[in-house]
């Protein structure tokens, strides 16, 4: 997941300067895939959620917990 995040995320430092992660992809086939793919590099906001520590006995319970944790950030 992190490779996809580094490829598409519009990542910036605290001063608003865009971070360039393209060096991570040098020598990989994606860099030779063409403009239609490279145009997407560093263009999108990414929200990363990990559920690795969410050990609930049902999807419904996991979903409810997620809603509770995300609600301060906005409406779901």
Secondary structure, DSSP 8 states (H G I E B T S, - for coil): -HHHHHHHB--B-TT--B---GGGGTTSGGGGS-HHHHTTTT-B-------TT---SSHHHHHHHHHHHHGGGS--
